[in-house]
Amino acid sequence: MGDLQDKLEKLKTQKETDVWYLVKQELNFMRVATLVNEWKKWKDSRSSLTIADYIDASRLTDTNYRALTNAYNYGLMRNDSIVQGTSSKPSYKVADSTPVWEELSKVNFSDVNTISSIIDRQIEKLYISNPYDDESKNIRKSYRLFIVPTIYAILLELQEKYSINNITKEEFVLFVETTKKFVDYAETASLINEYRMQRDNLDSAYISKLIKGFNNRVHLALKNLSLLRIDKNLSLSLEEDKIPLVKEKIKLYQRNVDKYEHLTSKEIVDIQCSTVSLWNCFEESNVEQDSVINDKKFSGGENVIFYGAPGTGKSHDIVEYINEKSEKYFNRKFSNDSLNSEENIFRITLYPDYEYSDFVGQLLPQKDGTFEYKKGIFSSALQYAQKTNDPVFMILEEMSRANVASVFGDLFQLLDRKEDGSSEYGINNSMITEMIYPELSKDDINRKVITLPSNLYIIGTVNTSDQNVFAMDTAFKRRFIWKYKSTDVELSKFENNPEIRLFKEFNIDWYHFYTTINTFITDNLNLSEDKQIGPYFIKFNTNEDGKIHALLRDKLLQYLWEDVDSIARNNYSSEDTIFSKEIKSFSTLYEKFDNQENIFSDTLTMNFETKKEE
């Protein structure tokens, strides 16, 4: 009873939309296909009407255009801007029809058997939660499964282990559509069996409330499927004469379950939009020439660190680096804003207390008293890279703020790369192996050798001006390619360059201001380049004098006072200073700058005036 009670308790606090979900629009496969036909007419005609008005004006007045979302679910349409994460809105002008649609459009509608076969094949590829689901990265982000194989497996388990031949609507709502992984099918079947045995002892009002909250439209999609029987009470069972076929399908699925469990969004959509059945997509004899999984893993993985003064645009260079390596592979460009939402990009910022256990993962206690591994960024990125052929990027921001030698620990051995980008040497690490290969036996876990695959890139940033940094030893540093980011920019293309007022009646643009400061830091203060400021130390995004003044005051003054000028004064390496020697405290500096008084030394002020005249 314990597992059942735990499940029912969890459902109390679960959102009613945190279940298997399909958009609440038309789900009859052939009616959706007819709607796609109208969409193609609209797109080809380049009508001035919106898709909504065009559909309303057509003969399909009882079918809402929003049902086209289910055309995505059925593999009849695809929208790569959504799949790739560059858009969250289904712009139907940029959507495309698929090989499935082209195949269906050529079938004579009197050929019922062929149409039924296509429908079965496509419904069996329904996936929760797919990229077209608005909440796939929020409420339903933990759902990762093809729903029909999961239902088949639950029904077979119920029949063979518990002699139960159907799933009631109540059981479907409570247990089936809250299943999050295919591998949990046996647990779901066990809960259904326990529920049946304990049903009379449970609070009926409480159960009714849960069912009312969680009801959705998945059954309407399943009604398209010839291998399932759904009666008037929405009880679900297998067609008896189809059971041998279902068993064969599940056998094929389980043979490749690890591949099905670790598909990317693109690979899921590729499968849905192909004319290959779900069961055969990983079987060598049935894979099409344009296979959904390329047998050749992306190669060229390397370890790279971008370093330089603050504000030089290191993050921008990372985006350009990633695009250079992968643009041809993905046929699109990434942006800095999209990096954190990409499935193949893992990004984290290091800090002084960041440790090996944060990086790799650790065994943590759960509320139920059990212990479970929580993967760190390294294990997550490694697992993803092992399961895909795509290039995968792990970004470690501010590497010098943590003791990276300690953070990497035994992983240091993996950083030597062969020509193809894979690790030259491997390590045995049972903790990592158990996290990313949970299916292995204990003996296999102990024998498994961990290496970096050729498609995994490690990219770091180092801000050379940080005061509280950990030194990297030479052995660690030489295993990375170091890419220096200069403070120089090409003025003709530099847009982050507003006019700024330094003090009353003296204006200078940002470019001439920061380059004058930088020259003064090295030539007059005799400090190293890492104390300089980059062109993007402040990103202005405004031309308003008041906002520009506030940004300079609140983002620049303290850095120049604490990290540059005070060091020059304490080192006695120069008689020059950035600020007037009459200013003895930061509060005075702050107040004078706010009053538009000249806070800079005579020498630096003269340099500003000279620079402005050039």
Buried (B, 14 or more C-beta within 10 A) or exposed (E): EEEBEEBBEEBEEBEEEBBBBBBBBBBBBEBBBBBBBBBBEBBEEEEEEEBEEBBBEBEBEEBBBBBBBBBBBBBBBBBBBBBBBEEEEBEBEEBEBBBBBEEBEEEEEEEEEBBBBBBBBBBBBBBBBBBBBBBBBEBBEEBBBBBBBBBBBBBBBBBEEBEBEBBBBBBBBBBBBBBBBBBBBEBBBBBBBBBBEEEEEBEEEEBEEBBEBBBBBBBBBBBBBEBBBBEEEBBBBBEEEBBEEBBEBBEBBBEBBBBBBBBBBBBBBBBBBBBBBBBBBBEEEEBEEEBBBEEEBBBBBBBBBBBBBBBBBBBEBBBBBBBEBBEEBBEBBBEEEBBEEBBBBBBBEBEEEBBBBBBBBBEEEEEEEEEEBBBBBBBBBBBBBBBBBBBBBBBBBBBBBBBBBEBBBEBBBBBEBBEEBBBEEBBEBBBBBBBBBEEBEEEEBEEBEBBBBBBBBBBBBBBBBBEEBBEBEEEBEEBBEEBEBEBEBEEEEEEBBBEBBBBEEBEBBBBBBBBBBBBBBEEBBEBEBBBBBBBBBBEBEEEEEEEBBEBBBEEBBEBBBEBBBBBBBEEEEBEBBBBBEEBEEBEBBBEBBEEBEBBBBEBBBEBBEEBBEE
